[in-house]
Every structure is written in structure tokens, then in C-alpha cells.
Amino acid sequence: MNNITPKRMFFTKGVGYHRNELQSFELALRAAGIEKCNLVYVSSIYPPECKIISKKKGVEVLHAGQITFAVLSKLTTNEPNRVV
């Protein structure tokens, strides 16, 4: 069986504003620099022997369409002018 334990990771964040939830999520991914990846959500367990790298270096090694494991936190609202 293949070992898919990550060897490096980086932290990023993004915010998106749009009247449509899906569009605001896409804008948040763009702001985070991970819009080109196919995200697979995982739990927040820190992998052993995993090195934390900078966001700049992390985004540079990502390729369009790549399967990318991500721990994601998401907050949305449908109330006009509501800050969350």
C-alpha cells in the first residue's frame, strides 16, 4: 500500500465576498492561493515528521488539478451586511 503521509505543509487563509455562497467560496480559495487544486478534506491531525513551510513556497509546489489534502474551516451567512 502506498504511504500518503504528507512530508510538508503550509498555512493559508482567504476571504471571499459575493451574494452567492459558491462564488464567495471560490473567491476565498483564490485569496488563499489554492483555487487550482482539487481539495480533499481531512481531520486536523499533525502528521509525524511533517515540515511546515511558508505559504509562498507551498503555493509554488502546487500544480493545477493536483489532489491536495486540506483542513478547512468555513463560516458563511446569508444576512445582508452581516460580519462573521
TORPA-4810 file (N, C-alpha, C, O; in nm, 3 decimals):
<nodes>
NODE_1_0.084_-0.119_0.000_0.000_0.000_0.000_0.089_0.124_0.000_0.192_0.128_0.067_M
NODE_2_0.049_0.224_-0.075_0.126_0.349_-0.082_0.108_0.431_0.045_-0.001_0.439_0.100_N
NODE_3_0.217_0.491_0.089_0.213_0.579_0.205_0.186_0.720_0.156_0.266_0.775_0.080_N
NODE_4_0.076_0.780_0.198_0.043_0.916_0.153_0.052_1.016_0.268_-0.016_1.118_0.267_I
NODE_5_0.136_0.986_0.366_0.156_1.079_0.477_0.230_1.202_0.425_0.336_1.189_0.365_T
NODE_6_0.176_1.322_0.448_0.240_1.444_0.399_0.379_1.465_0.460_0.402_1.436_0.577_P
NODE_7_0.471_1.515_0.379_0.606_1.546_0.424_0.624_1.695_0.453_0.717_1.734_0.523_K
NODE_8_0.534_1.778_0.398_0.540_1.922_0.423_0.399_1.980_0.416_0.311_1.925_0.350_R
NODE_9_0.381_2.090_0.484_0.251_2.156_0.489_0.270_2.306_0.505_0.376_2.352_0.548_M
NODE_10_0.166_2.382_0.471_0.169_2.527_0.492_0.031_2.574_0.533_-0.069_2.506_0.511_F
NODE_11_0.028_2.691_0.592_-0.096_2.752_0.640_-0.132_2.868_0.548_-0.045_2.944_0.506_F
NODE_12_-0.259_2.882_0.518_-0.306_2.992_0.435_-0.447_3.029_0.479_-0.511_2.956_0.555_T
NODE_13_-0.495_3.140_0.430_-0.632_3.183_0.460_-0.682_3.269_0.346_-0.604_3.326_0.270_K
NODE_14_-0.812_3.279_0.336_-0.871_3.361_0.232_-1.014_3.397_0.268_-1.084_3.324_0.337_G
NODE_15_-1.056_3.512_0.219_-1.191_3.561_0.243_-1.252_3.595_0.108_-1.186_3.653_0.022_V
NODE_16_-1.379_3.559_0.090_-1.449_3.592_-0.033_-1.584_3.654_-0.003_-1.658_3.606_0.083_G
NODE_17_-1.616_3.761_-0.075_-1.745_3.829_-0.058_-1.822_3.822_-0.189_-1.774_3.867_-0.293_Y
NODE_18_-1.942_3.765_-0.184_-2.029_3.760_-0.301_-2.168_3.724_-0.253_-2.183_3.662_-0.148_H
NODE_19_-2.269_3.761_-0.327_-2.405_3.728_-0.284_-2.435_3.580_-0.295_-2.523_3.529_-0.225_R
NODE_20_-2.363_3.508_-0.381_-2.379_3.363_-0.394_-2.273_3.292_-0.312_-2.155_3.324_-0.322_N
NODE_21_-2.314_3.195_-0.231_-2.221_3.127_-0.141_-2.110_3.056_-0.217_-1.993_3.063_-0.177_E
NODE_22_-2.144_2.987_-0.324_-2.042_2.915_-0.400_-1.939_3.009_-0.460_-1.819_2.979_-0.460_L
NODE_23_-1.983_3.123_-0.510_-1.891_3.220_-0.567_-1.803_3.281_-0.459_-1.684_3.304_-0.483_Q
NODE_24_-1.857_3.308_-0.342_-1.775_3.364_-0.234_-1.672_3.261_-0.188_-1.560_3.298_-0.151_S
NODE_25_-1.708_3.132_-0.190_-1.612_3.027_-0.155_-1.498_3.022_-0.257_-1.381_3.009_-0.220_F
NODE_26_-1.532_3.033_-0.385_-1.429_3.036_-0.491_-1.336_3.155_-0.473_-1.215_3.142_-0.490_E
NODE_27_-1.390_3.270_-0.439_-1.307_3.389_-0.417_-1.217_3.371_-0.296_-1.103_3.418_-0.296_L
NODE_28_-1.267_3.304_-0.192_-1.184_3.277_-0.074_-1.070_3.181_-0.110_-0.957_3.200_-0.063_A
NODE_29_-1.097_3.080_-0.191_-0.990_2.989_-0.235_-0.885_3.063_-0.316_-0.765_3.038_-0.301_L
NODE_30_-0.929_3.154_-0.402_-0.834_3.235_-0.480_-0.748_3.322_-0.389_-0.626_3.332_-0.408_R
NODE_31_-0.811_3.384_-0.290_-0.736_3.467_-0.195_-0.635_3.384_-0.117_-0.528_3.433_-0.080_A
NODE_32_-0.669_3.259_-0.091_-0.579_3.169_-0.018_-0.470_3.112_-0.108_-0.370_3.060_-0.058_A
NODE_33_-0.488_3.120_-0.240_-0.387_3.070_-0.334_-0.400_2.922_-0.366_-0.307_2.862_-0.418_G
NODE_34_-0.516_2.862_-0.334_-0.532_2.717_-0.357_-0.649_2.686_-0.450_-0.702_2.575_-0.447_I
NODE_35_-0.690_2.782_-0.530_-0.805_2.764_-0.617_-0.783_2.663_-0.728_-0.879_2.609_-0.783_E
NODE_36_-0.659_2.636_-0.762_-0.630_2.546_-0.875_-0.624_2.398_-0.834_-0.602_2.312_-0.919_K
NODE_37_-0.644_2.369_-0.706_-0.630_2.232_-0.655_-0.764_2.164_-0.635_-0.866_2.229_-0.615_C
NODE_38_-0.763_2.033_-0.642_-0.877_1.951_-0.604_-0.859_1.919_-0.456_-0.771_1.841_-0.419_N
NODE_39_-0.941_1.977_-0.373_-0.923_1.965_-0.228_-0.992_1.841_-0.173_-1.106_1.811_-0.207_L
NODE_40_-0.921_1.770_-0.088_-0.974_1.656_-0.014_-0.963_1.693_0.133_-0.854_1.716_0.184_V
NODE_41_-1.077_1.700_0.202_-1.078_1.744_0.340_-1.038_1.631_0.434_-1.085_1.518_0.422_Y
NODE_42_-0.949_1.663_0.527_-0.900_1.567_0.625_-0.914_1.628_0.764_-0.938_1.748_0.778_V
NODE_43_-0.898_1.545_0.867_-0.901_1.597_1.004_-0.774_1.677_1.032_-0.685_1.682_0.948_S
NODE_44_-0.767_1.737_1.147_-0.657_1.828_1.178_-0.541_1.761_1.253_-0.477_1.826_1.335_S
NODE_45_-0.515_1.636_1.227_-0.405_1.567_1.295_-0.274_1.605_1.227_-0.259_1.591_1.106_I
NODE_46_-0.179_1.654_1.307_-0.048_1.693_1.255_0.033_1.568_1.223_0.063_1.489_1.314_Y
NODE_47_0.070_1.547_1.097_0.142_1.425_1.059_0.283_1.420_1.120_0.350_1.523_1.128_P
NODE_48_0.328_1.304_1.162_0.464_1.293_1.215_0.567_1.322_1.107_0.548_1.287_0.991_P
NODE_49_0.675_1.386_1.146_0.786_1.418_1.056_0.744_1.508_0.940_0.808_1.506_0.835_E
NODE_50_0.639_1.587_0.959_0.592_1.680_0.856_0.653_1.818_0.883_0.646_1.869_0.995_C
NODE_51_0.713_1.876_0.780_0.780_2.006_0.793_0.683_2.117_0.752_0.616_2.107_0.650_K
NODE_52_0.677_2.224_0.833_0.596_2.340_0.798_0.679_2.433_0.712_0.789_2.475_0.751_I
NODE_53_0.626_2.466_0.593_0.694_2.556_0.500_0.611_2.684_0.485_0.496_2.688_0.528_I
NODE_54_0.669_2.786_0.425_0.599_2.913_0.406_0.487_2.898_0.303_0.490_2.807_0.220_S
NODE_55_0.389_2.986_0.309_0.280_2.984_0.212_0.335_3.004_0.071_0.294_2.935_-0.022_K
NODE_56_0.427_3.096_0.057_0.484_3.123_-0.076_0.546_2.997_-0.135_0.520_2.963_-0.250_K
NODE_57_0.627_2.930_-0.057_0.692_2.807_-0.104_0.589_2.697_-0.129_0.602_2.620_-0.224_K
NODE_58_0.488_2.689_-0.042_0.384_2.587_-0.056_0.303_2.604_-0.183_0.279_2.506_-0.254_G
NODE_59_0.260_2.727_-0.211_0.181_2.753_-0.331_0.263_2.726_-0.457_0.209_2.683_-0.558_V
NODE_60_0.392_2.752_-0.451_0.479_2.729_-0.567_0.486_2.582_-0.607_0.502_2.552_-0.726_E
NODE_61_0.475_2.491_-0.513_0.487_2.348_-0.545_0.354_2.284_-0.586_0.352_2.168_-0.626_V
NODE_62_0.244_2.358_-0.576_0.114_2.305_-0.616_0.099_2.314_-0.768_0.148_2.408_-0.831_L
NODE_63_0.030_2.216_-0.825_0.007_2.212_-0.969_-0.143_2.214_-0.996_-0.221_2.163_-0.915_H
NODE_64_-0.184_2.271_-1.107_-0.325_2.277_-1.143_-0.384_2.137_-1.151_-0.329_2.049_-1.217_A
NODE_65_-0.496_2.116_-1.084_-0.564_1.989_-1.086_-0.513_1.887_-0.986_-0.568_1.777_-0.974_G
NODE_66_-0.408_1.923_-0.914_-0.348_1.831_-0.816_-0.444_1.801_-0.702_-0.515_1.891_-0.655_Q
NODE_67_-0.447_1.675_-0.657_-0.523_1.640_-0.537_-0.445_1.691_-0.417_-0.329_1.655_-0.397_I
NODE_68_-0.510_1.775_-0.338_-0.444_1.841_-0.225_-0.526_1.817_-0.099_-0.645_1.847_-0.094_T
NODE_69_-0.461_1.765_0.003_-0.529_1.742_0.130_-0.535_1.874_0.206_-0.437_1.948_0.211_F
NODE_70_-0.652_1.902_0.266_-0.671_2.031_0.333_-0.756_2.015_0.458_-0.855_1.940_0.460_A
NODE_71_-0.717_2.087_0.562_-0.801_2.103_0.679_-0.870_2.237_0.658_-0.803_2.340_0.644_V
NODE_72_-1.001_2.238_0.654_-1.075_2.357_0.614_-1.171_2.402_0.723_-1.243_2.321_0.782_L
NODE_73_-1.170_2.531_0.749_-1.268_2.592_0.838_-1.346_2.691_0.753_-1.286_2.770_0.679_S
NODE_74_-1.477_2.689_0.763_-1.560_2.770_0.674_-1.674_2.831_0.755_-1.736_2.764_0.837_K
NODE_75_-1.700_2.959_0.732_-1.808_3.029_0.800_-1.882_3.113_0.697_-1.820_3.190_0.623_L
NODE_76_-2.015_3.098_0.692_-2.094_3.172_0.594_-2.219_3.229_0.660_-2.259_3.185_0.768_T
NODE_77_-2.279_3.326_0.594_-2.407_3.381_0.637_-2.484_3.429_0.516_-2.425_3.461_0.413_T
NODE_78_-2.616_3.435_0.527_-2.698_3.490_0.419_-2.764_3.621_0.461_-2.853_3.671_0.392_N
NODE_79_-2.722_3.676_0.574_-2.777_3.804_0.619_-2.701_3.918_0.553_-2.578_3.923_0.559_E
NODE_80_-2.774_4.010_0.491_-2.709_4.127_0.427_-2.631_4.210_0.529_-2.680_4.237_0.638_P
NODE_81_-2.510_4.249_0.493_-2.424_4.335_0.573_-2.384_4.272_0.707_-2.343_4.344_0.798_N
NODE_82_-2.397_4.143_0.720_-2.360_4.074_0.843_-2.212_4.040_0.839_-2.164_3.981_0.742_R
NODE_83_-2.140_4.077_0.943_-1.998_4.043_0.954_-1.986_3.917_1.038_-2.036_3.912_1.151_V
NODE_84_-1.918_3.815_0.985_-1.900_3.691_1.058_-1.753_3.658_1.068_-1.716_3.556_1.127_V
</nodes>
